[in-house]
Amino acid sequence: MDDNRKRTRRRLWPILWMMGLYAATAINEILHVGPEDPALLEVQQVAVHTTCYAVLAWLMARVTDAPALALIALAVTVGVGQETLQSLWRGHIMLLGSAVDLVVDGLGAALGYGLWRWRA
C-alpha cells in the first residue's frame, strides 16, 4: 500500500470516531441506557467521556502536528457538538452537567494526547 493511502486511512479514523460518538449519543438519548442509581450513572458518564475523548485525541494526534492545546480545544469543540445534540434531544439545556462533561472531555483529551506523546 502506498503512503498516500496509509495517510488517508489514518485521517479517516478520527472522523469515524467522531461520527461514532455522535451516533452513540443519539442512541443513548433515545434508549436511555445506563444504571438507575444517579451516583453510578455519574461515574459511568465520567468514565465513558474520559475514554472516548482520550481515544479521539490519540487518533487526532496521529495525523497532525498541531500543538497540544489546539488538539485538546478541537476535542472539546467536538464535545460542545455532543452536548448540543443532547440538549436538542432533551428539549432543554443542562448547563452544569454540560460544563462538567466538557471539563471531563478536555481532561480525557489531554490524557489521550499525553499517552500518544509518551508512546511516540
Residue frames relative to the residue before (quaternion, step in Angstrom):
aa qw qx qy qz dx dy dz
M 1.0000 0.0000 0.0000 0.0000 0.00 0.00 0.00
D 0.4184 -0.7244 0.4864 0.2524 3.57 -0.85 0.92
D 0.6931 -0.5161 0.3275 0.3821 3.55 -1.28 0.44
N 0.6183 0.5551 -0.3515 0.4313 3.61 1.03 -0.72
R 0.6652 0.4932 -0.3016 0.4725 3.58 0.93 -0.85
K 0.6313 0.5260 -0.3331 0.4624 3.59 1.02 -0.75
R 0.6616 0.4995 -0.3037 0.4697 3.58 0.94 -0.90
T 0.6428 0.5216 -0.3244 0.4577 3.57 0.97 -0.82
R 0.6507 0.5088 -0.3153 0.4673 3.57 0.93 -0.84
R 0.6452 0.5186 -0.3197 0.4611 3.57 0.95 -0.84
R 0.6751 0.4966 -0.2922 0.4607 3.58 1.00 -0.80
L 0.6194 0.5610 -0.3435 0.4286 3.58 1.14 -0.50
W 0.5983 0.6186 -0.3662 0.3540 3.60 0.99 -0.75
P 0.6779 0.4593 -0.3352 0.4660 3.68 0.79 -0.78
I 0.6332 0.5297 -0.3325 0.4560 3.58 1.04 -0.75
L 0.6587 0.4952 -0.3038 0.4780 3.57 0.94 -0.87
W 0.6330 0.5283 -0.3302 0.4595 3.59 1.02 -0.79
M 0.6465 0.5084 -0.3191 0.4710 3.62 0.95 -0.85
M 0.6378 0.5155 -0.3267 0.4697 3.58 0.97 -0.82
G 0.6454 0.5210 -0.3088 0.4654 3.56 1.03 -0.81
L 0.6217 0.5386 -0.3385 0.4569 3.59 1.03 -0.76
Y 0.6865 0.4751 -0.2847 0.4711 3.56 0.88 -0.94
A 0.6393 0.5126 -0.3269 0.4709 3.59 1.02 -0.76
A 0.6621 0.4976 -0.3072 0.4687 3.59 0.92 -0.87
T 0.6137 0.5401 -0.3436 0.4622 3.59 1.06 -0.71
A 0.6736 0.4912 -0.2986 0.4646 3.59 0.87 -0.92
I 0.6535 0.5087 -0.3119 0.4657 3.58 0.94 -0.87
N 0.6612 0.5071 -0.3072 0.4597 3.57 0.94 -0.88
E 0.6539 0.5058 -0.3181 0.4641 3.59 1.00 -0.75
I 0.6673 0.4904 -0.3017 0.4725 3.59 1.07 -0.68
L 0.7881 0.3554 -0.1642 0.4750 3.58 0.83 -1.03
H 0.2567 -0.7940 0.5054 0.2197 3.60 1.26 -0.37
V 0.1379 0.8112 -0.5448 0.1618 3.54 0.81 1.11
G 0.5558 0.6056 -0.4519 0.3465 3.57 -0.98 0.82
P 0.6568 -0.5282 0.3659 0.3946 3.55 -1.27 0.27
E 0.5525 -0.6220 0.4538 0.3193 3.56 -1.23 0.53
D 0.6380 0.5434 -0.3218 0.4406 3.59 1.03 -0.83
P 0.4531 -0.7232 0.4433 0.2742 3.64 -0.60 1.09
A 0.6426 0.5182 -0.3351 0.4541 3.62 0.99 -0.74
L 0.6677 0.4895 -0.2909 0.4795 3.56 0.96 -0.87
L 0.6153 0.5417 -0.3347 0.4647 3.57 1.08 -0.73
E 0.6595 0.5070 -0.3096 0.4606 3.59 0.97 -0.84
V 0.6305 0.5155 -0.3294 0.4777 3.59 1.01 -0.78
Q 0.6472 0.5134 -0.3131 0.4686 3.57 0.97 -0.86
Q 0.6573 0.5170 -0.3171 0.4473 3.61 0.91 -0.89
V 0.6496 0.5060 -0.3196 0.4689 3.60 0.96 -0.86
A 0.6657 0.5039 -0.3063 0.4572 3.59 0.91 -0.90
V 0.6722 0.4942 -0.2984 0.4635 3.59 0.93 -0.89
H 0.6744 0.4872 -0.3043 0.4639 3.60 0.85 -0.93
T 0.6461 0.5209 -0.3257 0.4529 3.59 0.90 -0.87
T 0.6904 0.4835 -0.2784 0.4605 3.57 0.83 -0.99
C 0.6766 0.5060 -0.3026 0.4411 3.59 0.83 -0.98
Y 0.7335 0.4157 -0.2489 0.4767 3.58 0.86 -0.88
A 0.5581 0.5491 -0.3987 0.4775 3.60 1.19 -0.31
V 0.6546 0.4943 -0.3061 0.4832 3.58 0.95 -0.86
L 0.6388 0.5295 -0.3301 0.4501 3.60 0.93 -0.86
A 0.6825 0.4762 -0.2949 0.4695 3.60 0.82 -0.94
W 0.6307 0.5321 -0.3327 0.4565 3.58 0.99 -0.79
L 0.6674 0.4937 -0.2958 0.4726 3.58 0.95 -0.90
M 0.6674 0.4891 -0.3069 0.4703 3.59 0.97 -0.82
A 0.6373 0.5404 -0.3321 0.4377 3.60 0.99 -0.79
R 0.6110 0.5711 -0.3444 0.4265 3.59 1.12 -0.60
V 0.7869 0.3525 -0.1663 0.4783 3.60 1.07 -0.63
T 0.7657 0.2939 -0.1847 0.5415 3.60 1.20 0.02
D 0.3640 -0.7005 0.5680 0.2328 3.53 -1.29 0.43
A 0.2722 0.7925 -0.5055 0.2057 3.58 1.21 0.41
P 0.5549 -0.5969 0.4505 0.3646 3.59 -1.10 0.61
A 0.6806 -0.5190 0.3342 0.3946 3.56 -1.19 0.59
L 0.6853 0.4913 -0.3079 0.4407 3.61 0.80 -0.92
A 0.6352 0.5181 -0.3348 0.4647 3.60 1.01 -0.71
L 0.6607 0.5081 -0.3027 0.4622 3.55 0.96 -0.86
I 0.6579 0.4934 -0.3008 0.4829 3.58 0.97 -0.87
A 0.6356 0.5242 -0.3240 0.4651 3.60 1.02 -0.81
L 0.6346 0.5176 -0.3274 0.4714 3.58 1.02 -0.76
A 0.6470 0.5073 -0.3178 0.4722 3.59 0.97 -0.82
V 0.6539 0.4913 -0.3183 0.4792 3.61 0.96 -0.80
T 0.6011 0.5457 -0.3561 0.4627 3.60 1.09 -0.61
V 0.6074 0.5146 -0.3412 0.4998 3.58 1.08 -0.69
G 0.6338 0.5342 -0.3153 0.4621 3.58 1.05 -0.79
V 0.6097 0.5355 -0.3471 0.4701 3.59 1.06 -0.72
G 0.6399 0.5168 -0.3177 0.4717 3.57 1.00 -0.79
Q 0.6519 0.5105 -0.3102 0.4671 3.56 1.00 -0.84
E 0.6626 0.4916 -0.3048 0.4758 3.60 0.95 -0.83
T 0.6137 0.5353 -0.3402 0.4703 3.60 1.09 -0.68
L 0.6406 0.5191 -0.3153 0.4698 3.56 0.98 -0.86
Q 0.6491 0.5075 -0.3161 0.4703 3.59 0.95 -0.84
S 0.6547 0.5154 -0.3121 0.4565 3.59 0.95 -0.85
L 0.6387 0.5194 -0.3278 0.4635 3.58 1.00 -0.77
W 0.6626 0.5000 -0.3108 0.4630 3.59 0.95 -0.82
R 0.7113 0.4570 -0.2595 0.4668 3.57 0.96 -0.88
G 0.3946 -0.7243 0.4760 0.3051 3.55 1.11 -0.61
H 0.7657 0.1915 -0.1661 0.5911 3.60 1.26 0.22
I 0.4506 -0.6821 0.5141 0.2594 3.53 -1.28 0.44
M 0.1820 -0.7460 0.6323 0.1024 3.55 -0.93 0.96
L 0.2435 -0.8495 0.4491 0.1320 3.54 0.34 1.34
L 0.6997 0.4614 -0.2864 0.4643 3.61 0.76 -0.96
G 0.6604 0.5092 -0.3036 0.4609 3.57 0.93 -0.89
S 0.6576 0.5005 -0.3066 0.4722 3.57 1.00 -0.82
A 0.6430 0.5191 -0.3261 0.4591 3.58 0.98 -0.81
V 0.6447 0.5049 -0.3173 0.4783 3.59 0.98 -0.83
D 0.6399 0.5254 -0.3230 0.4584 3.59 0.95 -0.86
L 0.6721 0.4978 -0.3061 0.4547 3.60 0.93 -0.84
V 0.6138 0.5191 -0.3465 0.4835 3.60 1.08 -0.66
V 0.6597 0.4924 -0.3026 0.4803 3.57 0.94 -0.88
D 0.6113 0.5383 -0.3463 0.4654 3.61 1.02 -0.74
G 0.6708 0.5018 -0.2899 0.4627 3.57 0.92 -0.91
L 0.6551 0.4943 -0.3083 0.4811 3.57 0.99 -0.81
G 0.6354 0.5194 -0.3228 0.4715 3.57 1.03 -0.76
A 0.6494 0.5087 -0.3112 0.4718 3.57 0.99 -0.85
A 0.6361 0.5142 -0.3273 0.4732 3.59 0.99 -0.78
L 0.6333 0.5226 -0.3209 0.4721 3.57 1.02 -0.79
G 0.6686 0.5016 -0.2970 0.4617 3.59 0.89 -0.92
Y 0.6541 0.4957 -0.3105 0.4796 3.56 0.98 -0.84
G 0.6467 0.5228 -0.3132 0.4587 3.57 0.98 -0.86
L 0.6543 0.5006 -0.3130 0.4725 3.59 0.97 -0.79
W 0.6373 0.5149 -0.3342 0.4659 3.57 1.03 -0.75
R 0.6622 0.4996 -0.3054 0.4676 3.60 0.94 -0.88
W 0.6447 0.5213 -0.3153 0.4617 3.58 1.01 -0.83
R 0.6835 0.4852 -0.2726 0.4724 3.57 1.02 -0.82
A 0.6654 0.5386 -0.2991 0.4215 3.59 1.04 -0.82
